[in-house]
Amino acid sequence: MGAPLPADPQEREKELRARLSPTEFEVTQCSATERAFTGKYWDCHDDGTYHCIVCDTELFSSDTKFDSGTGWPSFFDPLTNDAVATKVDTTYGMVRTEALCANCGAHLGHVFDDGPGPTGLRYCMNSASLDLRRTED
């Protein structure tokens, strides 16, 4: 993982705004959603591990990535059981399950129960919340 983030909310925001792109900040800190089919990983087929863009926590393996047809990178399982936290999201008049980095609380996307086996889950993530560390050949 990267260096710890400042505890003071104003200092944390200042550091993250300096380090992240405007889209990365809005997605991870304000729960925004990038437009479908625009993120850098929605159609990426490279092998590697996807990390949290904010704190560098390992979140997903490319082995669990699949084409959901939604325009967002989708995975059927996190790398470990404690990598991704969830909470109920009732914004926009819907009830959904929000996915967050369990380490730093960054918004990653949402989890749906229409994914493939073996979990039946679809972790629908924003590319802006992820950093792919490609496997070296």
Number of C-alpha atoms within 10 A of each C-alpha: 11 10 8 9 15 13 8 9 10 10 12 14 15 12 13 19 15 11 13 16 12 12 16 24 23 18 21 27 18 12 15 17 21 20 10 14 15 14 19 15 21 23 16 14 12 13 16 15 18 24 22 29 23 26 17 17 20 23 23 25 20 20 15 14 22 19 14 17 12 11 19 25 26 29 24 25 23 18 19 11 10 11 17 25 18 18 12 12 14 11 8 7 7 9 10 16 18 22 22 23 26 17 17 15 17 23 30 30 27 21 21 14 12 13 19 15 10 8 11 12 17 22 29 24 26 28 27 27 28 26 19 22 15 12 10 6 4
